[in-house]
Amino acid sequence: MRVHVEVTGRVQGVFFRDSCRQEARRLGVGGWVCNTAAGSVEGEFEGDDDAVTALVDWCRTGPPFADVTGVSVSPMSPTGETRFEVR
């Protein structure tokens, strides 16, 4: 399973990307996460259905200082990515 995710709210400057990377590695999810110029965080997550779903669920709250107001999820075709990086 692979999805593209965009997370809105107070998600920059609160360690969202690094916390997401740590959670992805814990879950065994590949992909990437980055800040956008619009102030959101976006990424692509790939792996086992349950693990990807768990990471998307984590994004709905994020790290302690985040204030997530929205999460959009779009399905994608898997590419076989296994590493997770912050861009």
Stockholm file with secondary structure:
# STOCKHOLM 1.0

chainA/1-87         MRVHVEVTGRVQGVFFRDSCRQEARRLGVGGWVCNTAAGSVEGEFEGDDDAVTALVDWCRTGPPFADVTGVSVSPMSPTGETRFEVR
#=GR chainA/1-87 SS CEEEEEEEEECSSSSHHHHHHHHHHHHTCEEEEEECTTSCEEEEEESCHHHHHHHHHHHTTCSTTCEEEEEEEEEECCCCCCCEEEC
#=GC SS_cons        CEEEEEEEEECSSSSHHHHHHHHHHHHTCEEEEEECTTSCEEEEEESCHHHHHHHHHHHTTCSTTCEEEEEEEEEECCCCCCCEEEC
//
